[in-house]
Amino acid sequence: MQLIIRHFRDLTADELLDLAKLRISVFVVEQKCPYQEMDEYDRDAWHIWLADENGIQAYLRVLPPGKAFPDAAIGRVIAVKRHCGLASRLLQEGIRLARTVCRADAVQLEAQTYARGLYEKAGFRQVSGEFLEDGIPHIRMRLDFTDREDHKGENT
């Protein structure tokens, strides 16, 4: 499995098409949520995915602080095969990128409520009540890097 990290400006046309197809197939078609899936945030995002000979197997994007939230943000988390560790592996890469490349002190996301456990395992904590986004229950979650044992004393 190959890890690929690209800022929007560095994506090839084929990569952008593959990412769009996957995101639309999951977030619009599978979840039956007709909305503008690709958005202006994509221009400022780091796009991270795992691929093998069958194509993209997991994906997420990282936004720098000040775009979606005052903190860095992770979103559009997808794993083609669920419950096999791909989303967790990719989430760790997204957290690392937010901390090191975006130089963020914290990262936020809006999780579909059913996926709360995935994010809690990575250290995120719920910071809002449940709300509907495109008809699907979500919660806002935050990971503060200053609270993480594995980052105490680390220089950025």
WOHU-V610781 format. One record per run of one state. SS is the DSSP state (H for helix, E for strand, L for the rest). FROM is the first residue (numbers start at 1). LEN is the number of residues. Records with the same first field share a line. If there is no record, write none. Layout:
SS = FROM-LEN, FROM-LEN
//
This chain:
L = 1-1, 11-2, 31-9, 45-1, 53-2, 64-8, 80-6, 101-5, 122-3, 127-4, 134-2, 148-1, 152-5
E = 2-6, 46-7, 55-9, 72-8, 106-7, 125-2, 131-3, 136-9
H = 8-3, 13-18, 40-5, 86-15, 113-9, 145-3, 149-3
//
